[in-house]
Amino acid sequence: MMSAEKAEMTMTCEACNVSCQRFGKHRNGLRRFRCPQCKRTYTEPHQRVLSATYIPEDRIVLALQLLLEGNSIRSTERITQLDRNTIMRLLVLAGERCEKLMDARMRNLAVKHLQIDEIWTYVGKKQRRVRKGDSPEVGDQWVFVAIDADTKLVPAFHIGKRLRRDTRDFLWNLYERISGRTQITTDGLTHYTAGVPDAFGLDVDFAQLVKLFGDYSQFDSVEARYSPSPIVEVYIQGSLRQPRP
């Protein structure tokens, strides 16, 4: 049994029904109390951050901020003095919370102009190092991202391979979040050609912005060697402008 006030907290022993005395602090900084008769100890009521750890909230926030700013796991470990396994667990928990928030709030969005692209990354090893029997999560991975061109809102994303099934899963997830007619612009990935009409029907304005890149192989300079390939041509293909019957 316990009673608490914001200014000064008191605690009553459940067994003896007498007021407990202050008895230092818990390792997480919370106050402890001890019964003067039975010597039983209590800790003031609290809620664990992310419902999984007693780590102080400021250290959790710092660790997540460092990761968001691009710090590595080991660098974050050195700065926050948290174990790398704890940091990765916090990252997973924070991601799960963000996913729940996104699924709950990103609904019935009136988005007029959507731009879709993919970001390349890899897990464990690059694709050329993948061997038979490796997990399908190992190797090249692609992050499909849709962004509102006007507000920079990201209504949906998907992580997977650059395959037709992953493209369709991403587009159907996006369709379930959008309300009303929208205009979608993608790159030249062929999976979008059938995937966008399949998910959105004809109730969408759809176009693919295709970029043709050259190369710097003819130039022998350090700047050219490490520069991105130049865009030599841009053209638009495919467009749907008929409402769904």
Stockholm file with secondary structure:
# STOCKHOLM 1.0

chainA/1-245         MMSAEKAEMTMTCEACNVSCQRFGKHRNGLRRFRCPQCKRTYTEPHQRVLSATYIPEDRIVLALQLLLEGNSIRSTERITQLDRNTIMRLLVLAGERCEKLMDARMRNLAVKHLQIDEIWTYVGKKQRRVRKGDSPEVGDQWVFVAIDADTKLVPAFHIGKRLRRDTRDFLWNLYERISGRTQITTDGLTHYTAGVPDAFGLDVDFAQLVKLFGDYSQFDSVEARYSPSPIVEVYIQGSLRQPRP
#=GR chainA/1-245 SS CEECCSSSCEEBCTTTCSBCEEEEECTTSCEEEECTTTCCEEECCCCCBTTTBCSCHHHHHHHHHHHHTTCCHHHHHHHHCCCHHHHHHHHHHHHHHHHHHHHHHSCSBCCSEEEEEEEEEEESSCGGGCCTTCCTTSEEEEEEEEEETTTCCCCEEEEECSSHHHHHHHHHHHHTTBCSCEEEEECSCTHHHHHHHHHHTTSEEEEEEEEEECCCTTCCSHHHHTSCCCEEEEEEECCCCCCCC
#=GC SS_cons         CEECCSSSCEEBCTTTCSBCEEEEECTTSCEEEECTTTCCEEECCCCCBTTTBCSCHHHHHHHHHHHHTTCCHHHHHHHHCCCHHHHHHHHHHHHHHHHHHHHHHSCSBCCSEEEEEEEEEEESSCGGGCCTTCCTTSEEEEEEEEEETTTCCCCEEEEECSSHHHHHHHHHHHHTTBCSCEEEEECSCTHHHHHHHHHHTTSEEEEEEEEEECCCTTCCSHHHHTSCCCEEEEEEECCCCCCCC
//
